[in-house]
């Protein structure tokens, strides 16, 4: 449950700020947060960190100290300490990617689920009317995309969530040893938006069937 709540709180600003904005909204890419970097040897250090766009982590022990850059060569991931919950990120091997990706953890188990959330800002001028001298008001829009990744415990690489048009077929193949999920997919009770529920169900009820 903790992972699911973390994901919802992480996405909350995205749902709130998809409307027109007049001021920029800070996010994890431009501000330091309380964080813990987790090393490959099992040790960890708490301080302040932020995730960069190239999946590295900038980290400093104190707010005043100079940050250092950490990658998968030294750490296995980072935990961001938010007011309501902690959010874990792990370096994951993704199929058809040459470099490991730093992904948010939704669920760890026989099937693990990760998500990569990215957003961009665009600004356009809108006119109140078409008459000369009309007032132009800048409108800022936040466009957000999500990529989900699934990884089976006995495999070394995670795969992207199945495509929109062949989702049901691919999902049936992926969860083939869990009859309950397969039946619900065939009956169209499970859809693409239910992927988190499917992974939780599998780990709770079907993992022992392997």
Beta strands, then each sheet from edge to edge (+ up, - down):
strand 1: 33-39
strand 2: 44-51
strand 3: 57-60
strand 4: 68-70
strand 5: 75-81
strand 6: 86-92
strand 7: 101-107
strand 8: 111-127
strand 9: 136-152
strand 10: 159-160
sheet 1: 4+ 3- 2+ 1- 5+ 6- 7+ 8- 9+ 10-
end
